[in-house]
Amino acid sequence: MDPLEAIRMVTVNTAGYFGLRDVGAVAPGYRADLLILSSLSPLRVRSVIKGGRRIFDEGVYTGREVTAVGAGHAGAMSIRPFGPEAFRIPHGERGSG
């Protein structure tokens, strides 16, 4: 597949399909999230700009450390024991033949 067609499929086409009006293109009024490539074949990422800030440059992450937001305190989960039947997927009866 042509690399430019693949990029178009995962950017502007996808944004249009999902009705995301502020992503998928480089233009006024769009979010400043960019992927800068040094090569299309093989595909090599040079820099990543997220929200107008460079967060990855020449193989080095330069952004802030990301932490979970709103997760609260994560502790042990309390679940009842289960066996193999918990993974059984119900299905219709099969015909013979």
N, C-alpha and C positions, 0 to 999 in steps of 0.2 A: 504494500500500500504506500502511496505517496505520503511522506512525512507531513507535508503541509495540509493534506486532506485529513490525516489523522488528528492533527492539532485542531483544525477547524471543527472536527466532529466532537471533540471534548471541551471546546470553549464556547464559541458563539452559537453553534447549533444546539448544544445542551442547554445553555442559558435561555435561548429562545423557547425551547421545548417546555422548560419548567417555568416560564414566565418571569425569569429573573432579569429585571430591567437594568440593573446597575452592575452587571458582571458580563464577562465574555468578550470584551473589546477594550482597546486602548483609545479612549476619547473623553472629552469633558463630560463630567457627570457620572463616570464609571469609577468603580473602586480601583485603587492603585495596587492591585495584586498582579505581579508580573513574574514570568519565568523567562530568564535570559539564557539562551543556549549558545554554546561555543561551536556546536556541530549538530547537524541533523542526522548524519549517518557516519558513525553511530551517534545516537542521541546523547549529547553531553550537556549537563546543566552547569552553567557558569555562575549565575546568581539568581536569587529569589528575593523579590520585593513583596512584602505583605503589609497592607495598610499604609503604603508609602514609605516604609522603612526596609532597608536591606537586612535580611535575616540570614542569608547564606551567600557566601562569596568565595569563589575559587576553592571549594572543598571544605570551607570552615563555616560552622554555624556561628553567626554573629548576633543573633537575637537574644531576647531575654529567656530565662528558663520558664517553661510553661508548667503551671500547676493546675490541678483539677479545680473547677469553680463550682461551688454549690454542692459538693459531694458530702460535706460534713465529715464527721468522724467515721472512718471505715473500720469496722470491727469484724468479729467472727459472725458468721451467719448461722442461724439455727434452723436446720431443715431435718425432716424426719428421714429415717433410713429408706433406701429404695434399692430395688434389684433390677435384673435385666428386663423384666416386664415393663418397667417405666419407659423403656426406649422402643417398645413395640409400636408400630404405626398401623392403625386400623385400616383395613382394606376390604373391598367387596369379595365375595366368594368367586373363585376362579372356575370357569367351566372346564369340563373334561375335554381332552382331545388334543 
